[in-house]
């Protein structure tokens, strides 16, 4: 176990960028780390800093839980002080090796999307995310079974189920898609597999009930992985968002309002070219598996500790938002 103690200054917020770099370094290098941000901060400020760090590191405790254990120490903890300059240099070096180089290598395998194929590609990307979310939702009983260790919920099994569900939803097999579109869809499925792979330890933990690997986490992680690989942005958005990351922007608000209009065709997505990007939203609806966390009674606490919204089967939950540059 490698222990790193970091303090850029008395303000622990200064440590945020380096913490993110170290999380990623640990993930890619497979070196387990305990990252300690030791700052002379009050309890109140400590909590704020933890919240900021947790958010900006893309909820690292979930994404990198296999490789990284995060700890925070209030004033009086063990400290190793670094100057701001040294911290900046260290971050720059790590950023070059951990972010830029892997990103270039990964993106080399990604296909650019043409304007002619933008709508079809976006729709299929959203279909894969919807399929994956549904699979994670329908397997919550298995994932959260405290009596069982190895759940068999492997990346390969999930990919197989996603492909089968995709064919059921679209009437098209992934292998029969046009080559450029198939290449993008395969990248989305690979990103989904990586999310499941990173969470194997959590999923297979025996003796623990609720694991926290829910459709929203699956979707967010898959989107973050895909963005780093292919510059394709995926987001789960809704007016009743639980996480600030899912808050709709102006374009998404406009489309969500359209989805809420009486008589709007159920399931029909909306796409537009915005500057050099193609943006697409596909509505998602509440299914039976969603009710455990989002159903009734409204205001009651769900297994994740959040308040239920009081949805019913068939209600509009929000949308899968897709954005990517076009050539």
C-alpha positions in Angstrom: 0.0 0.0 0.0 1.4 3.3 -1.0 0.6 6.3 1.3 0.7 9.8 -0.1 0.1 12.8 2.1 -0.5 16.0 0.3 -1.0 19.6 1.4 -0.6 22.4 -1.1 -1.4 25.0 1.5 -3.6 25.5 4.6 -6.5 25.5 2.3 -7.3 21.9 1.3 -9.2 23.0 -1.8 -5.8 23.7 -3.4 -5.2 20.0 -3.3 -8.2 19.2 -5.5 -6.4 19.1 -8.9 -3.6 17.0 -7.6 -5.9 14.6 -5.9 -7.7 14.0 -9.2 -4.4 13.3 -10.9 -3.3 10.9 -8.2 -6.6 9.1 -8.3 -6.2 8.6 -12.1 -2.5 7.7 -11.7 -3.5 5.0 -9.2 -6.2 3.7 -11.5 -4.0 3.4 -14.6 -0.9 2.2 -12.9 -2.8 -0.3 -10.7 -0.8 1.0 -7.7 -3.1 1.0 -4.6 -2.9 4.4 -2.8 -4.3 6.0 0.3 -4.5 9.7 -0.5 -4.7 12.0 2.5 -5.4 15.7 2.2 -4.2 17.2 5.4 -5.2 20.8 5.8 -5.6 23.0 8.8 -9.2 23.6 8.3 -12.3 23.8 10.5 -14.8 20.9 10.6 -17.2 23.0 8.6 -14.7 23.9 6.0 -13.3 20.3 6.0 -16.7 19.0 5.0 -17.0 21.6 2.2 -13.6 20.6 0.9 -14.4 16.9 1.0 -17.6 17.7 -0.9 -15.7 19.7 -3.6 -13.0 17.1 -3.9 -15.5 14.3 -4.1 -17.5 16.1 -6.8 -14.5 17.3 -8.9 -12.9 13.8 -8.8 -16.1 12.4 -10.4 -17.2 10.6 -7.2 -13.8 8.8 -7.0 -14.9 6.6 -4.1 -17.2 4.9 -6.5 -15.2 5.1 -9.7 -11.8 4.2 -8.3 -12.9 2.2 -5.3 -11.0 -0.8 -6.5 -7.6 1.0 -6.5 -7.9 4.0 -4.2 -8.9 4.5 -0.6 -9.5 8.1 0.2 -9.0 9.6 3.7 -9.3 13.1 5.1 -7.4 14.4 8.2 -8.5 17.4 10.1 -6.0 19.8 11.7 -3.5 18.0 13.8 -3.1 15.1 11.3 0.2 14.0 9.8 1.3 16.5 7.2 3.9 16.8 4.5 4.0 20.3 3.2 4.7 21.1 -0.5 5.1 24.5 -2.0 2.4 25.6 -4.4 5.1 25.7 -7.2 6.2 22.1 -6.5 2.7 20.9 -6.3 1.9 22.6 -9.7 5.0 21.0 -11.3 4.1 17.6 -9.9 0.5 17.9 -11.2 1.8 19.0 -14.6 4.1 16.0 -15.0 1.5 13.5 -13.8 -1.1 15.1 -16.0 1.1 14.6 -19.1 1.7 10.9 -18.4 -1.7 10.0 -16.9 -4.2 12.1 -18.9 -2.8 13.3 -22.2 -0.9 10.3 -23.4 -3.6 7.7 -22.5 -6.2 10.0 -24.0 -4.4 10.3 -27.3 -3.9 6.5 -27.5 -7.5 5.8 -26.7 -8.9 8.4 -29.0 -6.9 7.0 -31.8 -9.2 4.0 -31.8 -12.4 6.2 -32.1 -14.1 7.1 -35.3 -15.2 10.6 -36.1 -18.9 11.0 -36.7 -20.2 12.5 -40.0 -23.1 14.9 -40.1 -25.0 12.4 -42.2 -24.7 9.7 -39.6 -25.0 12.0 -36.5 -28.7 11.4 -35.7 -28.5 7.6 -36.1 -25.3 7.4 -34.2 -26.6 9.4 -31.3 -29.8 7.4 -31.1 -27.9 4.1 -30.9 -25.5 5.5 -28.3 -28.6 6.4 -26.2 -30.1 3.0 -26.8 -27.0 1.3 -25.4 -27.1 3.4 -22.2 -30.8 2.8 -21.8 -30.2 -0.9 -22.2 -27.3 -1.0 -19.8 -29.3 1.0 -17.2 -32.1 -1.4 -17.4 -29.8 -4.4 -17.0 -28.3 -2.9 -13.8 -31.7 -2.0 -12.5 -33.1 -5.5 -13.1 -30.1 -7.1 -11.4 -30.2 -5.1 -8.2 -31.5 -8.1 -6.3 -28.4 -10.1 -7.3 -26.0 -7.2 -6.8 -27.3 -6.4 -3.3 -27.5 -10.0 -2.1 -25.4 -10.1 1.1 -25.4 -13.9 1.2 -23.6 -14.4 -2.1 -20.0 -13.6 -3.0 -19.4 -14.0 -6.7 -22.5 -12.7 -8.3 -21.5 -13.6 -11.9 -22.4 -10.0 -12.9 -19.3 -9.8 -15.1 -18.4 -7.2 -17.8 -18.7 -10.0 -20.4 -22.1 -11.0 -19.2 -23.3 -7.4 -19.1 -22.0 -6.8 -22.6 -23.8 -9.9 -23.9 -27.0 -8.7 -22.3 -26.6 -5.2 -23.6 -26.2 -6.5 -27.2 -29.3 -8.7 -26.8 -31.4 -5.8 -25.3 -30.1 -3.5 -28.0 -31.4 -5.9 -30.7 -34.7 -6.2 -28.9 -35.1 -2.4 -28.7 -33.9 -1.5 -32.2 -34.5 -4.6 -34.2 -30.9 -4.4 -35.3 -27.9 -6.5 -34.3 -24.9 -4.4 -33.3 -22.7 -6.5 -35.7 -25.0 -5.4 -38.7 -24.7 -1.7 -38.1 -22.8 0.4 -40.7 -19.0 0.2 -39.9 -18.5 3.7 -38.6 -21.6 3.6 -36.4 -20.7 0.1 -35.2 -17.3 1.3 -34.1 -18.8 4.0 -32.0 -21.4 1.7 -30.5 -18.7 -0.8 -29.6 -16.8 1.9 -27.8 -19.9 2.7 -25.7 -20.3 -1.0 -24.8 -16.6 -1.2 -24.0 -17.0 1.8 -21.7 -20.0 0.1 -20.0 -17.9 -3.1 -19.5 -15.1 -1.0 -17.9 -17.6 0.5 -15.4 -18.8 -3.0 -14.4 -15.2 -4.2 -14.2 -14.1 -1.4 -11.9 -17.0 -2.2 -9.5 -16.4 -6.0 -9.3 -15.0 -5.8 -5.8 -18.0 -3.8 -4.6 -20.6 -6.0 -6.4 -19.1 -9.3 -5.1 -18.6 -8.2 -1.5 -20.2 -10.8 0.7 -22.0 -9.7 3.9 -23.0 -6.3 2.6 -26.5 -5.5 1.3 -27.0 -2.3 -0.6 -23.9 -1.7 -2.8 -24.7 1.6 -4.4 -24.1 0.3 -8.0 -27.3 1.6 -9.4 -28.3 2.6 -13.0 -27.4 6.3 -12.4 -23.9 5.3 -11.3 -23.5 2.9 -14.2 -24.6 5.6 -16.7 -22.4 8.3 -15.2 -19.3 6.2 -15.1 -19.8 4.9 -18.6 -20.2 8.5 -19.8 -17.1 9.7 -18.1 -15.0 6.8 -19.5 -16.4 7.4 -23.0 -15.7 11.1 -22.9 -12.1 10.5 -22.0 -11.8 8.0 -24.8 -13.8 9.4 -27.7 -14.9 12.9 -26.7 -18.5 11.7 -26.7 -20.4 13.2 -23.9 -23.2 11.3 -22.2 -25.3 12.6 -19.4 -28.5 11.5 -17.6 -30.5 14.6 -17.1 -33.9 15.5 -15.5 -35.6 18.4 -13.8 -35.8 16.3 -10.6 -32.0 15.6 -10.5 -30.4 14.1 -7.4 -26.8 14.9 -8.4 -25.7 18.4 -9.6 -23.9 16.7 -12.4 -27.3 15.8 -13.9 -28.7 19.3 -13.8 -30.0 20.2 -17.3 -28.4 23.0 -19.3 -30.4 25.4 -21.5 -30.7 23.1 -24.4 -31.6 20.1 -22.3 -34.3 22.1 -20.4 -35.9 23.1 -23.8 -36.1 19.5 -24.9 -37.2 18.2 -21.6 -40.1 20.6 -21.6 -41.0 19.3 -25.1 -41.0 15.7 -23.7 -43.5 16.8 -21.0 -46.0 18.3 -23.5 -49.3 16.4 -23.6 -49.5 14.2 -26.7 -45.8 14.1 -27.3 -44.9 10.8 -29.0 -43.5 8.5 -26.3 -40.0 7.5 -26.8 -39.2 9.9 -29.6 -35.8 11.6 -29.3 -34.9 15.1 -30.3 -31.6 16.0 -32.0 -30.0 19.3 -33.3 -26.8 20.5 -34.6 -25.4 23.1 -32.2 -22.3 24.9 -33.5 -19.8 22.1 -34.3 -21.6 19.5 -32.2 -24.6 17.2 -32.6 -26.9 17.1 -29.5 -29.5 14.5 -28.9 -31.9 13.7 -26.1 -33.8 10.4 -25.7 -36.6 10.3 -23.1 -36.4 7.7 -20.4 -39.5 6.4 -18.5 -40.0 4.9 -15.1 -40.2 1.1 -15.1 -41.1 -1.3 -12.4 -37.5 -1.8 -11.4 -37.1 1.9 -10.8 -39.9 2.2 -8.2 -37.8 0.8 -5.3 -35.8 4.0 -5.3 -38.0 6.5 -7.2 -41.6 5.3 -6.5 -44.0 5.9 -3.7 -44.6 7.0 -1.0 -43.2 10.3 -2.1 -40.7 11.7 0.3 -39.9 8.4 1.9 -36.3 7.3 2.1 -34.9 4.9 -0.5 -32.0 2.4 0.0 -29.5 5.1 -1.1 -30.7 7.4 1.6 -32.5 9.8 -0.8 -36.1 10.9 -0.9 -38.3 9.1 -3.3 -40.0 11.3 -6.0 -43.3 9.4 -6.0 -43.1 8.3 -9.7 -45.4 5.7 -11.2 -44.6 3.2 -14.0 -44.6 5.0 -17.3 -43.8 8.5 -15.9 -41.2 10.5 -17.7 -38.0 10.4 -15.6 -35.8 12.5 -17.8 -33.5 11.8 -20.7 -30.2 10.5 -21.9 -28.3 13.4 -23.3 -25.7 12.8 -26.0 -23.2 15.3 -27.5 -20.3 14.8 -29.8 -18.4 16.8 -32.4 -19.1 16.1 -36.1 -16.9 16.3 -39.1 
